[in-house]
Amino acid sequence: MSEPTESRRQRAARRAGEFPPAPERLPAPVVDSHTHLDITVAEAGTPPGDGRSEDPVVAAVEVAAEVGVDRLVQVGVDVASSRWGAELARRQPAVVATVALHPNEAPRLADLDEALREIESLAAEDRVRGIGETGMDFFRTGDDGRAAQEVSFRAHVAIAKRYAKPLVIHDRDAHADVLRILDSEGAPETVVLHCFSGDAEFAAECVRRGYVLSFAGTVTFGNAAGLREAARVTPLDQILVETDAPYLTPMPHRGRPNASYLIPLTVRSLAETTGADLGDLCAAISANGERIFGPW
């Protein structure tokens, strides 16, 4: 009989939602370009480590810094989380925020216009450095909700352009429609495709348009050959890395909670996939993060 791929203790830990151990520190600091600290702490608790702040959010920032993830972008998905992120960014030097209505949120709102006004009021703040995550999602929202998604997406594009801030896009099963709307509205100067999910052909089209591709832990998954091909056609100056924590935990810890301190696993996987020197890749991710989101 073959040995199980996971020990009993590992399976129990995964089911219990325990965070994985910290990986080896990166040779140079990088940015987590997309995380949800509020959801991470609420759903998964505090990442591992002793002697840190009693504030679980501050502790999550500290444990990330210890492995070389010294800057984080906290991403809003509705009015409440956008307010929360903007407030956190005001008091936490390692964090900047983005604000938006997630595409799956838009169809559920009784007053979409009022929610968009709230987002625009936050967009003016200095520590709010991007508009997102917005976009289109055809996986969770059916035909009835797509009109509201498109209205919301177009409004976010306009806000990003008015405030000269990068647009952070959520695109799930909607590649052609995302490009169609960006083309018809006129894309902001900087567009980031969060948790890039396309193949090499779509990646090349995005690269040609000057968009930035942000890769999450999904690039480490065994069934993600197409995504790794996409990474290979992405120039270093158009690449970011993210957690989307607490989701999309990289291998070998898929299924357990994710947090910013696990970024080194994704960065090392990307270096191996693309053939880039690890130090050069870290430097590029860091420089791209500063160029896109501004100095922390």
LOKOL-915155 format. One record per residue (C-alpha): residue number from 1; residue in one letter; x, y, z. Coordinates in nm, 3 decimals, padded with zeros to 5 digits. Each point is the difference from the previous one (the first is absolute). Example, Ala and Ser with C-alpha at 12.3 -4.5 7.8 and 13.67 -1.06 7.14 Angstrom:
BEGIN
nr;rest;X;Y;Z
1;a;01.230;-00.450;00.780 .
2;s;00.137;00.344;-00.066 .
This chain:
BEGIN
nr;rest;X;Y;Z
1;m;00.000;00.000;00.000 .
2;s;00.136;00.344;-00.088 .
3;e;00.063;00.254;00.274 .
4;p;-00.253;00.288;00.032 .
5;t;00.117;00.333;-00.139 .
6;e;-00.097;00.174;00.326 .
7;s;00.051;-00.115;00.355 .
8;r;-00.296;-00.028;00.232 .
9;r;00.123;00.305;00.189 .
10;q;00.032;00.202;-00.323 .
11;r;-00.353;-00.090;-00.103 .
12;a;-00.131;00.096;00.342 .
13;a;00.184;00.333;-00.011 .
14;r;-00.140;00.077;-00.343 .
15;r;-00.352;-00.078;00.108 .
16;a;00.046;00.206;00.315 .
17;g;00.111;00.299;-00.206 .
18;e;00.344;00.034;00.154 .
19;f;00.242;00.232;-00.177 .
20;p;00.302;-00.168;-00.165 .
21;p;00.352;00.055;00.136 .
22;a;00.192;00.304;-00.120 .
23;p;00.214;-00.055;-00.312 .
24;e;00.360;00.106;-00.046 .
25;r;00.054;00.376;-00.017 .
26;l;00.038;00.153;-00.345 .
27;p;00.338;00.150;-00.096 .
28;a;-00.160;00.343;-00.054 .
29;p;-00.330;00.155;00.111 .
30;v;-00.314;-00.018;-00.212 .
31;v;-00.358;00.133;-00.001 .
32;d;-00.315;-00.205;00.052 .
33;s;-00.206;00.182;-00.261 .
34;h;-00.339;-00.136;00.107 .
35;t;-00.108;-00.123;00.342 .
36;h;-00.306;00.010;00.224 .
37;l;00.127;00.042;00.355 .
38;d;-00.350;00.052;00.136 .
39;i;-00.131;-00.326;-00.144 .
40;t;00.318;-00.189;00.091 .
41;v;-00.021;00.093;00.368 .
42;a;-00.377;-00.047;00.018 .
43;e;-00.003;-00.341;-00.171 .
44;a;00.340;-00.151;00.078 .
45;g;00.146;00.183;00.300 .
46;t;00.359;00.114;00.045 .
47;p;00.291;-00.145;-00.200 .
48;p;00.260;-00.194;00.202 .
49;g;00.265;00.162;00.217 .
50;d;00.071;00.086;00.360 .
51;g;00.048;00.332;00.172 .
52;r;-00.182;00.216;-00.249 .
53;s;-00.259;00.270;00.041 .
54;e;-00.327;-00.096;00.164 .
55;d;-00.173;00.165;-00.296 .
56;p;-00.041;-00.290;-00.248 .
57;v;00.022;00.230;-00.302 .
58;v;00.326;00.155;00.120 .
59;a;00.129;-00.349;00.079 .
60;a;-00.078;-00.111;-00.356 .
61;v;00.197;00.296;-00.135 .
62;e;00.293;-00.077;00.229 .
63;v;00.027;-00.369;-00.087 .
64;a;-00.007;00.088;-00.369 .
65;a;00.286;00.247;00.043 .
66;e;00.212;-00.269;00.163 .
67;v;00.009;-00.202;-00.325 .
68;g;00.053;00.303;-00.226 .
69;v;-00.356;00.108;-00.077 .
70;d;00.029;00.350;00.140 .
71;r;-00.281;00.183;-00.187 .
72;l;-00.363;-00.102;-00.043 .
73;v;-00.293;00.122;-00.208 .
74;q;-00.326;-00.043;00.192 .
75;v;-00.284;-00.039;-00.251 .
76;g;-00.361;00.107;00.046 .
77;v;-00.294;-00.204;-00.127 .
78;d;-00.294;00.207;00.128 .
79;v;-00.063;00.330;00.177 .
80;a;00.069;-00.137;00.348 .
81;s;00.329;-00.173;-00.089 .
82;s;00.111;00.302;-00.204 .
83;r;-00.053;00.227;00.299 .
84;w;00.180;-00.249;00.222 .
85;g;00.298;-00.021;-00.235 .
86;a;00.029;00.377;-00.038 .
87;e;00.000;00.040;00.378 .
88;l;00.263;-00.273;00.042 .
89;a;00.224;00.160;-00.262 .
90;r;-00.015;00.333;00.187 .
91;r;00.154;-00.155;00.312 .
92;q;00.212;-00.287;-00.134 .
93;p;00.307;00.110;-00.200 .
94;a;00.047;-00.341;-00.165 .
95;v;-00.351;00.002;-00.149 .
96;v;-00.167;00.196;-00.278 .
97;a;-00.359;-00.054;-00.108 .
98;t;-00.218;-00.037;-00.304 .
99;v;-00.375;00.060;00.003 .
100;a;-00.281;-00.144;-00.211 .
101;l;-00.312;-00.207;-00.032 .
102;h;00.078;-00.358;-00.098 .
103;p;-00.182;-00.097;-00.322 .
104;n;-00.205;-00.256;00.190 .
105;e;-00.104;00.269;00.247 .
106;a;-00.145;00.238;-00.259 .
107;p;-00.311;-00.205;-00.092 .
108;r;-00.091;-00.042;00.367 .
109;l;-00.013;00.370;00.085 .
110;a;-00.332;00.179;00.039 .
111;d;00.166;00.333;-00.084 .
112;l;00.307;-00.050;-00.219 .
113;d;00.037;00.372;-00.068 .
114;e;00.024;00.084;00.370 .
115;a;00.260;-00.271;00.057 .
116;l;00.205;00.133;-00.292 .
117;r;-00.014;00.349;00.151 .
118;e;00.141;-00.144;00.323 .
119;i;00.283;-00.166;-00.192 .
120;e;00.080;00.322;-00.183 .
121;s;00.016;00.194;00.327 .
122;l;00.264;-00.245;00.124 .
123;a;00.189;00.005;-00.330 .
124;a;00.117;00.355;00.069 .
125;e;00.201;-00.102;00.309 .
126;d;00.380;-00.005;-00.030 .
127;r;00.043;-00.345;00.156 .
128;v;-00.257;-00.144;-00.241 .
129;r;00.224;-00.092;-00.292 .
130;g;-00.228;-00.190;-00.233 .
131;i;-00.356;-00.067;-00.114 .
132;g;-00.088;-00.366;00.030 .
133;e;-00.080;-00.274;00.006 .
134;t;-00.253;00.067;-00.270 .
135;g;-00.070;-00.172;-00.329 .
136;m;-00.214;-00.285;-00.127 .
137;d;-00.072;-00.345;00.144 .
138;f;-00.203;-00.246;-00.207 .
139;f;00.073;-00.291;00.234 .
140;r;-00.206;00.107;00.301 .
141;t;-00.237;00.251;-00.161 .
142;g;-00.246;-00.115;-00.264 .
143;d;-00.153;00.185;-00.291 .
144;d;-00.242;00.196;00.220 .
145;g;00.284;00.170;00.189 .
146;r;00.234;00.082;-00.284 .
147;a;-00.156;00.331;-00.093 .
148;a;00.058;00.133;00.352 .
149;q;00.355;-00.134;-00.007 .
150;e;00.071;00.187;-00.320 .
151;v;-00.149;00.326;00.129 .
152;s;00.212;-00.031;00.313 .
153;f;00.315;-00.088;-00.193 .
154;r;-00.036;00.295;-00.234 .
155;a;-00.055;00.233;00.299 .
156;h;00.319;-00.130;00.165 .
157;v;00.196;00.057;-00.321 .
158;a;-00.118;00.362;00.003 .
159;i;00.094;00.044;00.367 .
160;a;00.349;-00.141;-00.062 .
161;k;00.053;00.246;-00.283 .
162;r;-00.136;00.299;00.195 .
163;y;00.238;-00.064;00.288 .
164;a;00.291;-00.129;-00.212 .
165;k;00.019;-00.323;00.197 .
166;p;00.060;-00.356;-00.121 .
167;l;-00.297;-00.218;-00.078 .
168;v;00.009;-00.345;00.163 .
169;i;-00.211;-00.246;-00.197 .
170;h;-00.176;-00.318;00.107 .
171;d;-00.053;-00.210;-00.314 .
172;r;-00.155;-00.343;00.033 .
173;d;-00.115;-00.174;-00.317 .
174;a;-00.044;00.343;-00.159 .
175;h;00.321;00.076;-00.191 .
176;a;-00.160;00.127;-00.321 .
177;d;-00.254;00.217;00.180 .
178;v;00.264;00.156;00.226 .
179;l;00.202;00.103;-00.305 .
180;r;-00.312;00.119;-00.182 .
181;i;-00.097;00.230;00.286 .
182;l;00.352;00.133;00.049 .
183;d;00.022;00.073;-00.372 .
184;s;-00.337;00.175;-00.014 .
185;e;00.059;00.209;00.313 .
186;g;00.368;00.064;-00.060 .
187;a;00.222;-00.172;00.255 .
188;p;00.169;00.197;00.280 .
189;e;00.374;00.047;-00.029 .
190;t;00.062;-00.299;00.227 .
191;v;-00.204;-00.322;-00.003 .
192;v;00.077;-00.297;00.227 .
193;l;-00.159;-00.337;-00.073 .
194;h;-00.031;-00.147;00.348 .
195;c;00.044;-00.377;00.038 .
196;f;00.070;-00.030;-00.370 .
197;s;-00.188;-00.304;-00.129 .
198;g;00.050;00.004;-00.375 .
199;d;00.219;-00.201;-00.234 .
200;a;00.310;00.112;-00.186 .
201;e;-00.202;00.145;-00.290 .
202;f;-00.208;00.218;00.233 .
203;a;00.311;00.095;00.197 .
204;a;00.173;00.114;-00.318 .
205;e;-00.302;00.214;-00.092 .
206;c;00.001;00.162;00.345 .
207;v;00.376;00.055;-00.013 .
208;r;-00.036;00.164;-00.342 .
209;r;-00.250;00.244;00.149 .
210;g;00.241;00.087;00.281 .
211;y;-00.197;-00.170;00.277 .
212;v;00.164;-00.149;00.309 .
213;l;-00.060;-00.366;00.085 .
214;s;-00.016;-00.098;00.366 .
215;f;00.058;-00.369;00.070 .
216;a;-00.143;-00.175;00.306 .
217;g;00.063;-00.340;00.158 .
218;t;-00.197;-00.160;-00.284 .
219;v;00.314;00.014;-00.214 .
220;t;00.149;-00.269;00.227 .
221;f;-00.290;-00.245;-00.046 .
222;g;00.066;-00.322;-00.189 .
223;n;-00.286;00.061;-00.244 .
224;a;00.113;00.355;-00.088 .
225;a;00.231;-00.067;-00.295 .
226;g;-00.176;00.264;-00.210 .
227;l;00.047;00.258;00.273 .
228;r;00.371;-00.076;00.018 .
229;e;00.020;00.048;-00.376 .
230;a;-00.164;00.339;00.053 .
231;a;00.266;00.091;00.256 .
232;r;00.273;-00.087;-00.249 .
233;v;-00.125;00.258;-00.251 .
234;t;-00.032;00.276;00.260 .
235;p;00.294;00.244;00.016 .
236;l;00.147;00.063;00.343 .
237;d;-00.111;00.363;-00.006 .
238;q;-00.365;-00.110;-00.042 .
239;i;-00.015;-00.260;00.275 .
240;l;-00.130;00.010;00.357 .
241;v;-00.061;-00.270;00.257 .
242;e;-00.283;-00.031;00.250 .
243;t;-00.168;-00.224;00.254 .
244;d;-00.370;00.091;-00.030 .
245;a;00.012;-00.119;00.361 .
246;p;-00.155;-00.185;00.165 .
247;y;-00.067;-00.181;-00.329 .
248;l;00.214;-00.173;-00.266 .
249;t;00.274;-00.128;00.230 .
250;p;00.302;-00.111;-00.204 .
251;m;00.129;-00.355;-00.012 .
252;p;00.089;-00.201;00.197 .
253;h;-00.265;00.142;00.236 .
254;r;-00.300;00.029;-00.232 .
255;g;-00.322;-00.018;00.201 .
256;r;00.138;00.164;00.313 .
257;p;-00.038;00.371;00.083 .
258;n;00.214;00.244;-00.194 .
259;a;00.172;00.317;00.123 .
260;s;00.262;00.242;-00.127 .
261;y;00.289;-00.185;00.167 .
262;l;-00.049;-00.285;-00.251 .
263;i;00.085;00.218;-00.303 .
264;p;00.357;-00.143;-00.016 .
265;l;-00.144;-00.334;-00.116 .
266;t;-00.166;00.167;-00.299 .
267;v;00.302;00.217;-00.080 .
268;r;00.235;-00.298;00.000 .
269;s;-00.240;-00.195;-00.220 .
270;l;-00.017;00.291;-00.246 .
271;a;00.379;00.025;-00.011 .
272;e;00.024;-00.370;-00.081 .
273;t;-00.279;00.024;-00.259 .
274;t;00.137;00.303;-00.183 .
275;g;00.371;-00.070;00.041 .
276;a;00.051;00.338;00.164 .
277;d;00.264;00.043;00.267 .
278;l;-00.178;00.006;00.336 .
279;g;00.167;00.323;00.108 .
280;d;-00.081;00.168;-00.330 .
281;l;-00.363;-00.111;00.024 .
282;c;-00.030;00.134;00.355 .
283;a;00.150;00.332;-00.109 .
284;a;-00.243;00.024;-00.292 .
285;i;-00.304;-00.079;00.216 .
286;s;00.109;00.259;00.253 .
287;a;00.065;00.269;-00.261 .
288;n;-00.327;-00.072;-00.180 .
289;g;-00.194;00.024;00.325 .
290;e;00.152;00.339;00.080 .
291;r;-00.056;00.126;-00.355 .
292;i;-00.363;-00.108;-00.004 .
293;f;-00.114;00.072;00.354 .
294;g;00.245;00.273;00.096 .
295;p;00.244;00.015;00.291 .
296;w;-00.120;-00.150;00.322 .
